[in-house]
Amino acid sequence: MTLSVSTASFLKKLAIYGAIAAVTISCILLFPQPFKLPFQFVLGVMFAHGVELAHEMIHQKHFGRRWGGAIGFLLGLPLGVEFTRYSITHSYHHRAVGTPDDEESFSYDFGRLGAPLSFLLHLSMLSHYCTVAHGLLNSLLGNEAAIRDRMGPAGKTAPHRAIARVMRGYRIIALLLFAVVLLSLVLRTTVFIHLWLIPLLFSGPVHALIELPEHWGCQRDTTDMMVNTRTILPSRFADWLTNGNCWHVEHHYKPSLPMADLPKLHEAIAPQIKYLNLGYGEFYREFFTALLGQGRSLSASQD
């Protein structure tokens, strides 16, 4: 079977992801504390990177729905991201960005980012984990209405079979969580704490920091993606870590375009982009200046 260029490129990304994860997991298992910690941080960063790879699966449809869905599910699993739910809410976000119905896939509330404390709460991704707990409970109870309601406008229009896949995904996550707890108790092992919970403390903030710049401070009352979305010109590392999601105006302009082709598109549309930062360092200097110096909603600080 001949693979497309974008699919072959994605397989290379998966191979790199798997190799880094395998090395860090081995080091975590072999090294004593506190020497585990740097590798747990790297593994947490890979959890966040995995969600960015899952994001590509939503748009590129690599490997077909069955295999693509399974790979997307596994990539999102460490952060509790149910892939079908992510696909539904993220696809809706692309259709609704710049309208009152727009909602972020990870329950972010950028309008409340007006003080350091609210920013720390944002970094914790607590709202996302509450959504995961809600999804697990209501999927086990078979409460489809509650699942739809938590998904906002995207849930109202999703077909029944899609919501059924969401509930099935959450039930699989619940089963895996039960198995992890049971094995930990029976075997009296802390391996899952070292390989999942501690890395998770790092992956949530890393993921939140990757996602935050995409629409923060942009004009959210218009559907013009040139002014409601931000692009960050990345280093090679940032481009890899975000899996090209730093080219976010370009991504919204042509969502089906392979991530590797977004820099070329940028050359064509760059003069039209209003919110453009030279690197994440420049963006976060701007963000923290507003956070520490203005005392008002950051979501409107650049409008």
C-alpha positions in Angstrom: 0.0 0.0 0.0 1.3 3.5 -1.0 1.0 6.1 1.7 0.4 9.7 1.1 3.2 12.2 1.9 1.3 13.5 4.9 0.5 10.1 6.2 4.1 9.0 5.9 5.2 12.2 7.6 2.7 11.4 10.4 4.1 7.9 10.9 7.6 9.5 11.4 6.1 11.7 14.0 4.5 8.7 15.8 7.9 6.9 15.6 9.7 9.9 17.3 6.9 10.1 19.9 7.1 6.4 20.6 10.9 6.4 20.8 11.1 9.4 23.2 8.3 7.9 25.4 10.0 4.5 25.5 13.4 6.0 26.5 11.9 8.2 29.2 9.7 5.3 30.6 12.8 3.1 30.8 14.7 5.7 32.6 11.9 6.4 35.1 11.7 2.7 35.8 15.4 2.3 36.2 16.5 5.4 38.0 15.9 6.2 41.7 14.4 9.4 43.0 15.1 12.3 42.5 16.7 11.3 39.2 13.3 10.2 37.8 12.0 13.7 37.8 13.6 15.1 34.7 12.4 12.1 32.7 8.9 12.4 34.2 8.9 16.0 33.0 9.9 14.9 29.5 7.2 12.2 29.5 4.6 14.8 30.6 5.7 17.0 27.7 5.2 14.1 25.4 1.7 13.6 26.8 0.9 17.2 25.7 2.6 16.6 22.3 0.4 13.5 21.8 -2.7 15.7 22.0 -1.3 17.9 19.3 -0.7 14.7 17.2 -4.3 13.7 17.9 -5.4 17.1 16.7 -3.8 16.4 13.3 -5.8 13.1 13.2 -9.1 15.1 13.4 -8.3 17.0 10.2 -6.1 14.7 8.2 -8.1 11.4 8.7 -4.9 9.3 8.5 -5.5 5.5 8.3 -9.3 5.7 8.0 -11.9 6.2 10.8 -11.4 2.9 12.7 -7.6 2.9 12.9 -7.3 6.6 13.0 -9.8 6.8 15.8 -7.9 4.2 17.7 -4.6 6.0 17.3 -6.2 9.3 18.2 -7.7 7.7 21.3 -4.4 6.4 22.5 -2.6 9.7 21.9 -5.2 11.6 24.0 -5.5 8.9 26.7 -2.8 10.1 29.1 -4.5 13.5 29.4 -8.0 12.0 29.5 -8.9 13.4 26.1 -11.7 11.3 24.6 -10.9 11.4 20.9 -14.4 11.4 19.4 -15.6 14.1 21.8 -12.5 16.1 20.9 -13.2 15.7 17.2 -16.8 16.9 17.6 -16.1 19.9 19.7 -13.0 20.9 17.8 -14.7 20.7 14.5 -17.5 22.8 15.8 -14.9 25.3 17.1 -13.7 25.7 13.5 -17.2 26.4 12.3 -18.2 28.7 15.1 -15.0 30.7 15.9 -15.8 34.4 16.1 -19.4 33.8 17.0 -21.2 33.7 20.4 -21.5 29.9 20.1 -17.8 29.2 19.9 -16.4 27.1 22.8 -12.9 25.7 23.3 -12.5 21.9 23.3 -10.8 21.9 26.7 -13.3 24.0 28.7 -11.0 27.0 28.8 -12.4 30.3 30.0 -10.1 33.0 28.6 -12.5 35.7 29.9 -11.5 34.9 33.5 -7.7 35.2 32.9 -7.5 38.6 34.7 -5.2 37.8 37.6 -2.2 35.5 38.4 -4.4 33.2 40.5 -6.9 32.6 37.7 -4.0 32.0 35.4 -2.6 29.3 37.7 -6.1 27.7 37.8 -6.0 27.8 34.0 -2.7 26.0 34.0 -4.0 23.3 36.3 -6.6 22.4 33.6 -9.0 21.7 36.4 -12.0 22.5 34.3 -10.9 19.8 31.8 -10.5 17.2 34.4 -13.9 18.0 35.8 -15.3 17.5 32.3 -13.5 14.1 32.1 -15.0 13.1 35.5 -18.4 14.2 34.3 -18.0 12.2 31.1 -16.9 9.1 32.9 -19.7 9.1 35.4 -22.5 9.9 32.9 -21.2 7.4 30.3 -21.3 4.7 32.9 -24.8 5.8 33.8 -25.8 5.9 30.2 -26.9 9.6 30.5 -26.6 10.8 26.9 -28.4 14.1 27.6 -25.8 15.0 30.2 -23.0 14.2 27.8 -24.5 16.4 25.1 -25.1 19.2 27.5 -21.5 19.3 28.7 -20.4 19.5 25.1 -22.2 22.8 24.6 -23.6 23.7 21.1 -21.5 21.0 19.5 -23.3 18.4 21.5 -26.7 19.6 20.5 -26.1 19.0 16.8 -24.0 15.8 17.1 -25.7 12.6 15.8 -26.7 9.8 18.2 -24.0 7.4 16.9 -21.3 10.0 17.5 -22.4 10.5 21.1 -22.6 6.7 21.5 -18.9 6.6 20.4 -18.0 9.3 23.0 -19.7 7.3 25.7 -18.0 4.1 24.6 -14.6 5.9 24.7 -15.3 7.2 28.3 -16.3 3.7 29.4 -13.0 2.3 28.0 -11.1 5.0 30.0 -13.1 4.1 33.1 -12.2 0.5 32.7 -8.5 1.3 32.2 -8.6 3.5 35.3 -10.2 0.7 37.3 -7.5 -1.7 36.1 -4.7 0.6 37.0 -6.1 1.1 40.6 -6.7 -2.6 41.0 -3.2 -3.6 39.8 -1.6 -0.9 42.0 -3.4 -2.3 45.0 -2.9 -6.0 44.3 0.7 -5.7 43.3 1.5 -2.9 45.8 3.2 -0.9 43.2 3.6 2.8 42.6 4.7 2.4 39.0 1.6 4.1 37.7 2.1 7.1 39.9 5.6 7.5 38.5 4.7 6.8 34.9 1.4 8.7 34.7 0.3 10.8 37.6 3.6 12.7 38.2 4.1 13.3 34.4 0.5 14.5 34.3 1.4 17.3 36.7 3.7 18.6 33.9 1.6 17.8 30.9 -1.5 19.8 31.8 0.4 23.2 32.2 2.4 22.5 29.0 -0.7 21.8 27.0 -2.4 24.9 28.4 0.6 27.0 27.5 0.5 25.6 23.9 -3.2 26.3 23.5 -3.4 29.7 25.2 -2.0 31.9 22.4 -4.2 30.7 19.6 -7.1 33.1 20.2 -6.1 35.1 23.3 -6.4 38.9 22.8 -7.7 38.5 19.3 -11.0 40.0 18.1 -13.5 37.2 19.0 -16.6 39.1 17.7 -15.8 38.5 14.1 -15.6 35.5 11.9 -12.6 36.9 10.0 -9.8 34.5 10.9 -7.2 37.1 10.0 -8.2 39.0 13.2 -9.8 36.4 15.5 -6.7 34.0 15.5 -3.0 34.3 16.2 0.0 32.9 14.4 3.4 32.5 16.2 6.5 32.2 14.1 8.2 29.2 15.8 11.6 27.8 16.4 12.1 24.3 15.0 11.5 22.8 18.4 8.3 24.8 19.0 7.0 23.8 15.5 7.7 20.2 16.4 6.2 20.4 19.9 3.0 22.0 18.8 2.9 19.9 15.6 2.5 23.0 13.5 -0.4 24.3 15.6 1.6 27.5 16.1 0.6 28.4 12.5 -3.0 28.9 13.7 -4.3 31.5 11.4 -3.1 29.3 8.5 -4.7 26.3 10.1 -8.1 28.0 10.4 -7.8 29.4 6.9 -7.3 25.8 5.5 -8.1 23.2 8.2 -7.6 20.3 5.8 -4.1 21.4 4.7 -1.3 19.1 6.0 0.6 20.7 8.9 3.9 20.6 7.0 2.4 22.9 4.3 1.2 25.6 6.7 4.5 27.6 6.6 4.2 27.9 2.8 0.6 29.2 3.2 1.9 31.7 5.7 4.1 33.2 3.1 1.0 34.0 1.0 -1.3 35.4 3.7 1.2 36.9 6.2 0.4 40.6 5.3 -3.2 40.0 6.2 -2.6 38.5 9.7 -3.2 41.1 12.5 -1.9 39.1 15.5 1.5 37.7 14.7 4.3 37.0 17.2 7.9 36.2 16.6 8.2 33.2 18.9 6.5 32.0 22.0 8.9 34.1 24.1 7.6 37.3 22.6 4.0 36.2 23.0 4.4 35.3 26.7 6.3 38.5 27.5 3.3 40.3 26.1 0.9 38.1 28.0 2.6 38.3 31.4 2.9 42.1 31.0 -0.8 42.3 30.6 -1.4 39.7 33.4 0.7 41.5 36.0 0.1 45.1 35.0 -3.5 45.6 34.0 -5.8 43.8 36.4 -8.6 43.3 33.9 -9.8 40.6 31.6 -6.9 39.7 29.3 -9.3 38.4 26.7 -10.0 42.0 25.7 -6.6 43.5 26.3 -5.7 43.7 22.6 -9.1 44.2 21.1 
